[in-house]
Amino acid sequence: MISKDSKDFIGSIARCMKVITAFDAEDVEMSPADVAAKTGLTRATARRVLLTLTSLGYVASDGKWFRLSPKMLDLGFSYLASMQIGDVVQPIINAASKKVGETCAISVLDGQDIVSIAHSSFDRFDQVTFYPGTHMPACISAAGRVMLAHQDTEKLDAYLGNVRLKRYTPKSIATRADLIKELELVKRQGYARVDGELEVGLYTLAAPIFNVDKHPIAAVTFGGNVARINDRNIDNYLPELFNVAQRIGQLLPDKHLIY
């Protein structure tokens, strides 16, 4: 290990890591002044680091407050999958995948996309893959829609103002009006279902994972071939879907796995 006085020691990286690690469960959102006070950096330095991380997508900001974005998970997906996420979430989704016989995944919202942070597949040749790090447009995914449906009006309006809709299959929702109508339905019923809109033959169900403040921090998804999981037998999957979402929602805030 090199010392801080070594010519090989890069101070800017050290300052960046100080800022990143300053965020935790008690300080989810901070201003530059808050970060400066917590890290010992000057306010100007803290602000520059925060703005740089925001430009790179690792921090989200409304102009005043800053918070880590889900993209930060890109820096450590292997560790998260094998340690923190695995220790708490993986056994739950493994059991759920085995019980329902389909893929189970946990995803978070990241701008216009969702990103998978945990995944378990039943042993099938046509299994769906949502491996950690997998990105997918939120508008066309069950996980994305169920999280969007529970955003506050301001955040949802901002998303809808920038969303780029694409017709992936003949079933795809391709207009903002239809997407808004679908999100309203999703919020009323408490879950989202996507039938062949991203890929023909792929059916997915998702439920929101709420934190203690009833804010959607993630989503749990069941996905598989439409010949097995579909509108006709959806009631066979929903109880377990809601059960998994509730169990993980109780665990994640305590374990500080999602910020």
PLY file of the C-alpha trace (Angstrom):
ply
format ascii 1.0
element vertex 259
property float x
property float y
property float z
element edge 258
property int vertex1
property int vertex2
end_header
0.00 0.00 0.00
1.41 3.38 -0.99
1.37 6.37 1.34
-0.52 9.57 0.68
2.81 11.31 0.18
3.85 8.98 -2.62
4.10 10.38 -6.14
1.90 7.43 -7.20
-0.93 8.54 -4.95
-3.66 10.32 -6.97
-5.33 12.85 -4.73
-8.28 13.53 -7.04
-9.31 9.87 -6.93
-9.02 9.86 -3.16
-11.25 12.95 -2.95
-13.77 11.33 -5.28
-13.91 8.21 -3.10
-14.39 10.37 -0.02
-17.43 11.95 -1.61
-18.90 8.64 -2.78
-18.49 6.95 0.60
-19.99 9.94 2.41
-23.45 8.86 1.23
-25.13 6.28 3.43
-28.54 5.34 4.82
-28.64 8.41 7.06
-27.34 10.80 4.41
-29.04 9.65 1.23
-29.25 13.18 -0.18
-26.72 15.93 0.52
-25.78 19.39 -0.66
-22.15 20.29 -1.47
-21.96 21.97 1.94
-23.14 18.77 3.63
-20.56 16.70 1.75
-17.82 19.18 2.59
-18.69 19.07 6.28
-18.75 15.28 6.31
-15.56 14.71 4.33
-13.36 17.61 5.40
-13.07 18.81 1.81
-13.66 22.42 0.87
-17.14 23.24 -0.36
-15.74 24.13 -3.79
-13.93 20.81 -4.09
-16.98 18.84 -2.93
-19.11 20.67 -5.49
-16.67 19.96 -8.35
-16.50 16.27 -7.47
-20.30 16.03 -7.23
-20.79 17.77 -10.57
-18.21 15.52 -12.22
-19.92 12.40 -10.87
-23.27 13.80 -12.01
-21.89 14.37 -15.51
-20.71 10.75 -15.59
-24.10 9.48 -14.39
-22.96 8.14 -11.03
-24.75 10.85 -9.05
-28.22 12.31 -9.60
-29.12 15.89 -8.75
-31.99 18.36 -8.89
-29.52 21.23 -8.89
-29.35 21.57 -5.11
-29.40 18.09 -3.63
-27.23 15.17 -4.74
-27.65 11.41 -4.31
-25.95 8.30 -5.67
-27.57 6.89 -8.81
-28.09 3.18 -9.60
-25.23 3.46 -12.12
-22.90 3.42 -9.11
-23.67 -0.29 -8.91
-21.79 -0.73 -12.21
-18.58 -0.24 -10.22
-19.20 -3.25 -8.07
-21.75 -5.65 -9.50
-19.52 -8.70 -8.98
-19.05 -7.89 -5.30
-22.71 -7.04 -4.77
-23.84 -10.24 -6.44
-21.51 -12.44 -4.41
-21.63 -10.65 -1.05
-24.25 -8.09 0.03
-26.99 -8.80 -2.49
-26.28 -12.52 -2.38
-26.33 -12.75 1.39
-29.78 -11.18 1.71
-31.67 -11.14 -1.59
-30.34 -14.13 -3.49
-31.80 -16.85 -1.24
-35.22 -15.23 -1.49
-35.26 -14.96 -5.27
-33.71 -18.43 -5.64
-36.57 -19.90 -3.61
-39.14 -17.87 -5.55
-37.71 -18.93 -8.91
-37.82 -22.56 -7.86
-41.37 -22.23 -6.52
-42.87 -20.61 -9.63
-40.58 -22.32 -12.14
-39.55 -19.07 -13.86
-36.87 -16.40 -13.76
-36.93 -13.98 -10.83
-35.01 -10.69 -10.92
-34.59 -7.51 -8.87
-34.17 -4.23 -10.75
-33.83 -0.53 -9.98
-34.75 2.54 -12.01
-31.83 4.41 -13.60
-32.96 7.37 -15.67
-34.73 6.08 -18.77
-33.73 2.47 -18.03
-34.02 -0.20 -15.42
-30.90 -2.09 -14.39
-30.90 -5.59 -12.91
-29.07 -6.01 -9.60
-29.92 -9.64 -8.79
-31.16 -12.61 -10.81
-32.16 -16.24 -10.41
-33.30 -18.61 -13.14
-35.14 -21.87 -12.97
-33.42 -24.63 -14.91
-35.07 -24.21 -18.31
-33.55 -24.12 -21.79
-35.61 -21.02 -22.66
-35.00 -19.12 -19.43
-35.10 -15.34 -19.41
-31.82 -13.67 -18.48
-31.75 -10.51 -16.37
-28.17 -10.82 -15.15
-26.79 -8.10 -12.83
-25.92 -5.09 -14.93
-28.52 -5.78 -17.63
-30.14 -2.54 -18.83
-33.58 -2.31 -20.41
-35.86 0.61 -21.36
-38.16 1.28 -18.41
-41.13 2.09 -20.64
-41.24 -1.38 -22.19
-40.49 -3.49 -19.11
-42.79 -4.62 -16.33
-40.25 -3.60 -13.68
-39.84 -0.18 -15.24
-43.56 0.45 -15.52
-44.32 -0.60 -11.98
-41.66 1.77 -10.67
-42.69 4.62 -12.96
-46.32 4.22 -11.91
-45.39 4.96 -8.30
-43.17 8.01 -8.94
-44.38 11.41 -7.82
-45.97 13.63 -10.46
-42.89 15.80 -10.98
-40.54 12.88 -11.60
-43.02 11.08 -13.82
-43.64 14.21 -15.89
-39.89 14.66 -16.32
-39.57 11.05 -17.47
-42.47 11.30 -19.91
-41.06 14.51 -21.32
-37.85 12.74 -22.34
-38.94 9.17 -23.04
-38.21 7.72 -26.46
-40.83 5.15 -27.35
-40.02 2.41 -29.83
-42.17 -0.34 -31.32
-40.14 -3.49 -30.61
-42.99 -5.82 -31.58
-46.55 -5.29 -32.91
-47.74 -5.36 -29.28
-45.44 -2.58 -28.03
-46.92 0.56 -26.51
-45.57 3.29 -28.75
-47.39 6.51 -27.75
-47.16 8.62 -24.59
-50.93 8.62 -24.25
-51.06 4.82 -24.22
-48.10 4.63 -21.83
-49.77 7.05 -19.40
-52.97 5.03 -19.56
-51.04 1.83 -18.86
-49.17 3.38 -15.92
-52.47 4.50 -14.39
-53.73 0.91 -14.64
-50.50 -0.44 -13.13
-50.78 1.88 -10.15
-54.41 0.89 -9.52
-53.81 -2.84 -9.68
-50.45 -2.84 -7.90
-48.49 -4.80 -10.49
-47.39 -4.58 -14.11
-47.60 -7.20 -16.83
-45.91 -7.05 -20.22
-46.96 -9.57 -22.84
-44.68 -9.79 -25.86
-43.99 -6.05 -26.11
-40.20 -6.32 -25.92
-39.82 -9.80 -27.34
-42.45 -12.03 -28.90
-43.28 -14.90 -26.55
-41.86 -13.23 -23.44
-44.25 -12.53 -20.56
-43.19 -10.64 -17.44
-44.87 -9.64 -14.18
-43.48 -7.09 -11.75
-44.36 -5.65 -8.36
-42.83 -2.63 -6.63
-40.50 -2.95 -3.65
-41.17 -0.10 -1.23
-38.95 1.23 1.53
-40.22 2.23 4.97
-41.35 5.58 3.54
-43.47 3.83 0.89
-41.13 4.99 -1.88
-40.45 2.49 -4.71
-36.76 1.60 -4.45
-36.79 -1.46 -6.72
-39.01 -4.00 -8.43
-39.23 -7.77 -8.46
-39.97 -9.50 -11.77
-41.11 -12.96 -12.77
-40.53 -13.73 -16.44
-40.90 -16.66 -18.78
-42.36 -18.06 -21.94
-45.94 -16.99 -22.61
-46.93 -20.63 -23.06
-46.33 -21.11 -19.31
-46.97 -17.72 -17.72
-49.75 -15.58 -19.18
-52.96 -13.67 -18.49
-54.94 -16.86 -18.03
-52.90 -18.12 -15.08
-51.60 -14.83 -13.67
-53.31 -15.49 -10.32
-50.96 -18.44 -9.82
-47.98 -16.05 -9.72
-49.21 -12.84 -8.10
-49.29 -14.05 -4.45
-45.64 -15.13 -4.57
-44.67 -11.99 -6.48
-46.18 -9.75 -3.79
-44.69 -11.93 -1.06
-41.17 -11.56 -2.47
-41.59 -7.79 -2.92
-42.74 -7.37 0.67
-39.96 -9.53 2.15
-37.21 -7.77 0.22
-38.68 -4.36 1.01
-38.34 -5.16 4.71
-34.74 -6.28 4.30
-33.10 -3.88 1.86
-33.37 -0.63 3.86
-31.92 -2.36 6.92
-29.03 -3.75 4.92
-28.41 -0.50 3.00
-28.23 -2.36 -0.30
-30.10 0.19 -2.44
-29.53 3.92 -2.11
0 1
1 2
2 3
3 4
4 5
5 6
6 7
7 8
8 9
9 10
10 11
11 12
12 13
13 14
14 15
15 16
16 17
17 18
18 19
19 20
20 21
21 22
22 23
23 24
24 25
25 26
26 27
27 28
28 29
29 30
30 31
31 32
32 33
33 34
34 35
35 36
36 37
37 38
38 39
39 40
40 41
41 42
42 43
43 44
44 45
45 46
46 47
47 48
48 49
49 50
50 51
51 52
52 53
53 54
54 55
55 56
56 57
57 58
58 59
59 60
60 61
61 62
62 63
63 64
64 65
65 66
66 67
67 68
68 69
69 70
70 71
71 72
72 73
73 74
74 75
75 76
76 77
77 78
78 79
79 80
80 81
81 82
82 83
83 84
84 85
85 86
86 87
87 88
88 89
89 90
90 91
91 92
92 93
93 94
94 95
95 96
96 97
97 98
98 99
99 100
100 101
101 102
102 103
103 104
104 105
105 106
106 107
107 108
108 109
109 110
110 111
111 112
112 113
113 114
114 115
115 116
116 117
117 118
118 119
119 120
120 121
121 122
122 123
123 124
124 125
125 126
126 127
127 128
128 129
129 130
130 131
131 132
132 133
133 134
134 135
135 136
136 137
137 138
138 139
139 140
140 141
141 142
142 143
143 144
144 145
145 146
146 147
147 148
148 149
149 150
150 151
151 152
152 153
153 154
154 155
155 156
156 157
157 158
158 159
159 160
160 161
161 162
162 163
163 164
164 165
165 166
166 167
167 168
168 169
169 170
170 171
171 172
172 173
173 174
174 175
175 176
176 177
177 178
178 179
179 180
180 181
181 182
182 183
183 184
184 185
185 186
186 187
187 188
188 189
189 190
190 191
191 192
192 193
193 194
194 195
195 196
196 197
197 198
198 199
199 200
200 201
201 202
202 203
203 204
204 205
205 206
206 207
207 208
208 209
209 210
210 211
211 212
212 213
213 214
214 215
215 216
216 217
217 218
218 219
219 220
220 221
221 222
222 223
223 224
224 225
225 226
226 227
227 228
228 229
229 230
230 231
231 232
232 233
233 234
234 235
235 236
236 237
237 238
238 239
239 240
240 241
241 242
242 243
243 244
244 245
245 246
246 247
247 248
248 249
249 250
250 251
251 252
252 253
253 254
254 255
255 256
256 257
257 258
